[in-house]
């Protein structure tokens, strides 16, 4: 059940069985009117005791529950992004903390995994928990390690095998047990934070996402059908934290590995940063419109990195005829995102890292309808706006202040993924951040 191969966008339609469950894999743009929110990822939903059950939390809920939680999550994150400190200001402040931390390394070789996890996690923490953590906080480091381990395990070959035979393998030791333990510890951490919020809650001055959710719970506590209860709070926070930390930090890791591999591209980004931003002020989101090459590079990092090859599953809500095939009701349908991201009809050299895929003849940024790293449709990534802002501000702030170097010659840098399953993880590498 490997998920790294490419197929042609808009063409293939095929079926397979996951255990005893039939699943279809079409490219599904025209199917959207017939699709409901899907079930959770197979690996996760296979555990009856998993601390993130398929029916709760904004990512894994369905139907009216999903609608209510998504509306609330979007509105709350937007409100806290427009309050005393905007999301942009939060990211800029975190980026300056990052610069200070990297300067302490004095150009020493380091694995960037932990620091990239820390900066992206702190943005979500500031919105959800109302605080950021020091980079060496032991509880924070333990939390990040559990997320990183779990994402790597979920993307491993053994987990793909588990998805096929979960009914049998769940009774034996394996990666699923470690994922369970990790997620249970994260849930305990979130639960303790919720209790602290409850003890200090001021109805007139909500501080963050958790406060706002608790107030909504209190408001609807007499409604037996309310979706705002403790279990949905824990799993929604878990979903937001996991998605908001792993995806953006892994994209940054891919990005700087690619900058080491292609130093001529890095040089062009440095030049555009110097021309547009200079060295005396931090990058801002308004700079994006004046920096088409840098934006094209970031887009190409997302496309080429292909972080989530397969999108969130959906379920066909009725028997549906599609291109001569009948897709039965309740069939799980998986959008294969990399079939779009590597389609040669939309990208001239799909298997090559090439920022020109997103530049027109005049060097201006151009849109490409096959560029869908955040998926599409009603269940498009909840944090797309925050992720785009993080990628631009962190990427440009680092390259404004540092050049990058590797002990390995560019031509010898290996881009082969460490894992490729639900997610695609870049290989572990060492990098120097040298002050400019």
Secondary structure, DSSP 8 states (H G I E B T S, - for coil): --------TTT---EEEETTEEEE----GGGGGGEEE----HHHHT-TT-SS-TTSSTTT--HHHHHHHHHHHHHHHHHHTBSSSBHHHHHHHHHHHHHHHHHHTTT--B--HHHHHHHHHHHHHHHHTS----TT-HHHHHHHHHHHHHHHHHTSHHHHHHHHTHHHHTTS-SHHHHHHHHHHHHHHHHHHHHHHHHHT--TTS--SHHHHHHHHHHHTTT-TT-S-SHHHHHHHHHHHHHHHHHHHHHHHHHHHHHHHH-HHHHHHHHHHHHHHT-SSS---GGGGGG-HHHHHHHHHHHHHH-S-SB---EEESS-EEETTEEE-TT-EE--BHHHHHT-TTT-TTTTS--GGGGB-TTS-B---TT--TT--STTS-TTHHHHHHHHHHHHHHHHHHEEEE-SS-GGG-----SEESSSEE-----BEEEE-
